[in-house]
Amino acid sequence: VGSGFDTAGEEHRAMLMRQSVELGLEDSVIWIDTVADVRTAYVAADLSVSPSLSENHGAAGEAAAMGVPSVTSDAGALPEIVVEGSGWVFPTGDATALGAALESAHETWVKGSLDARGAVARSHIEQNFELSDCVNRVIDIATGA
């Protein structure tokens, strides 16, 4: 879900779309452009994948809030969202590690326990990223409290 961040990102996305057709995956991969409300995408998802090179909490935070586990790179703030038991974190740019994380996620899905990881993700967000608590932490930092 979403377009590329800039021209290079959109070119990369277009290349991935072409590859999905070349691999015969056009019936199992749905590419959705940027949307105003991503909640419907997360409701339909079993897993969120963010192989980002640079990222804030981004899609992993949105996914966790919706009870969807994530596979993320260790870029930026992503590791703050994906905790033990909620998903998988791999080294940025390591395609082999990304593949291993995806295989582990698939095995977890096959065993029927992927939803449990989503519940851990949701709980982590509720306990650590509640809006008023976050606002108060920023105020404390800004005021030196």
C-alpha positions in Angstrom: 0.0 0.0 0.0 1.4 3.3 -1.0 3.6 4.8 -3.7 7.3 5.3 -3.7 8.7 8.0 -1.4 10.4 9.9 -4.2 11.2 9.3 -7.9 13.7 6.5 -7.1 11.2 4.9 -4.7 8.5 5.0 -7.3 10.9 3.5 -9.9 11.8 0.7 -7.5 8.1 0.1 -6.8 7.4 -0.1 -10.6 10.3 -2.6 -10.9 8.8 -4.8 -8.1 5.4 -4.7 -9.8 6.9 -5.8 -13.1 8.8 -8.6 -11.3 5.6 -9.8 -9.6 4.0 -10.2 -13.1 7.2 -12.0 -14.4 7.0 -14.4 -11.5 3.3 -15.1 -12.2 2.2 -13.5 -8.9 -0.2 -11.0 -10.5 -3.2 -12.8 -9.0 -1.7 -13.0 -5.5 -0.2 -9.5 -5.1 -2.4 -6.4 -5.1 -0.6 -3.1 -5.4 -2.5 -0.2 -3.9 -1.5 3.4 -4.4 -1.5 5.9 -1.5 -4.8 6.0 0.4 -6.1 8.5 2.9 -7.1 5.7 5.4 -5.0 2.6 5.6 -7.1 0.8 8.2 -9.0 -1.3 5.7 -5.7 -2.6 4.3 -4.6 -3.6 7.8 -7.9 -5.3 8.5 -7.3 -7.5 5.4 -3.6 -8.1 6.2 -2.0 -11.0 8.1 1.4 -9.3 8.2 3.0 -5.9 7.5 6.4 -5.8 5.9 8.7 -2.7 6.1 12.1 -3.4 4.5 12.9 0.3 4.9 16.3 1.9 4.6 15.1 4.9 6.7 11.9 5.1 8.6 10.1 6.5 11.6 7.6 4.3 13.3 5.6 4.3 10.0 3.7 1.3 8.8 4.9 -0.9 11.7 3.2 1.4 14.2 0.0 1.6 12.2 0.0 -2.2 11.8 0.6 -2.8 15.5 -2.2 -0.5 16.4 -4.4 -2.6 14.2 -3.2 -5.9 15.8 -1.1 -6.9 12.8 2.5 -8.2 13.4 5.4 -6.8 11.3 8.6 -7.8 9.6 10.8 -4.7 9.6 14.4 -3.6 9.0 16.3 -2.2 12.0 16.2 1.3 10.3 15.3 4.3 12.3 12.6 3.9 14.9 11.1 0.6 13.6 12.8 -1.5 16.3 10.9 0.5 18.9 7.7 -0.9 17.5 8.6 -4.5 17.0 9.2 -6.2 20.3 9.9 -9.8 21.3 6.9 -11.9 20.3 5.3 -9.2 18.1 7.2 -9.6 14.9 10.6 -9.9 13.3 13.4 -7.3 12.9 16.3 -7.9 10.4 19.4 -5.8 9.5 18.7 -3.0 7.1 19.6 -4.0 3.5 20.1 -7.8 4.3 17.9 -9.6 1.8 18.8 -13.0 3.2 17.7 -12.0 6.7 14.5 -10.5 5.3 13.8 -13.8 3.5 14.4 -15.7 6.7 12.1 -13.4 8.7 9.4 -13.8 6.0 9.8 -17.6 6.1 9.5 -17.5 9.9 6.4 -15.4 9.7 4.9 -17.9 7.2 5.7 -20.8 9.5 4.0 -18.9 12.3 1.0 -18.3 10.1 0.8 -22.0 9.1 0.9 -23.0 12.8 -2.0 -20.6 13.5 -0.1 -18.4 15.9 0.4 -15.2 13.8 -2.7 -13.6 15.5 -1.0 -14.0 18.9 1.9 -11.9 17.6 -0.6 -9.3 16.4 -2.1 -9.2 20.0 1.4 -8.6 21.4 2.0 -5.8 18.9 -1.3 -4.2 19.8 -0.6 -4.5 23.5 2.8 -2.9 23.1 1.3 0.1 21.3 -1.5 0.5 23.9 1.1 0.4 26.7 3.8 2.6 25.2 2.3 4.9 22.6 -1.0 6.2 24.0 -1.4 9.7 22.6 -1.7 11.7 25.8 1.3 9.8 27.4 3.4 10.6 24.3 2.3 14.3 24.4 3.3 14.5 28.1 6.7 12.9 27.4 7.4 15.5 24.6 6.3 18.3 26.9 8.6 17.0 29.7 11.5 16.9 27.3 10.7 20.4 25.9 10.4 21.9 29.4 13.2 19.9 31.0 10.8 18.5 33.5 
